[in-house]
Amino acid sequence: MTKRRFTPAYPAELRERGVRLFRENRADYSSDTAAYRAIAPKLGCSPDSLRVWCQQAERDAGQRAGLTSAEKDRIKELERENRELRTANEILKKASAYFAAAELDRPFKR
């Protein structure tokens, strides 16, 4: 099992501000990477986080291919629901097997 790094959850306001700052100041830099590296420390996040936020904002605006935030949320919700249903199904299968075995152990009456 790989060890997962801790990733802080940034407030939506900070992400929106970062995307806005990037869009407003992108022309001042030679590349997107240079802009991310200059703007991210001012926000207290990593350049990669800022890059991901900007790309997701572009997807949400329809400017980039990929899943929008709403679609990602819906998929997460459906996966959670699917997990819960699988768990419930397993419980019902075990209960059914238990009661079927109990029925077989009961003496036969005519």
Secondary structure by P-SEA (a helix, b strand, c coil): cccccccccccaaaaaaaaaaaaacccccccaaaaaaaccccccccaaaaaaaaaaaaaaacccccccaaaaaaaaaaaaaaaaaaaaaaaaaaaaaaaaaaaaaccccc
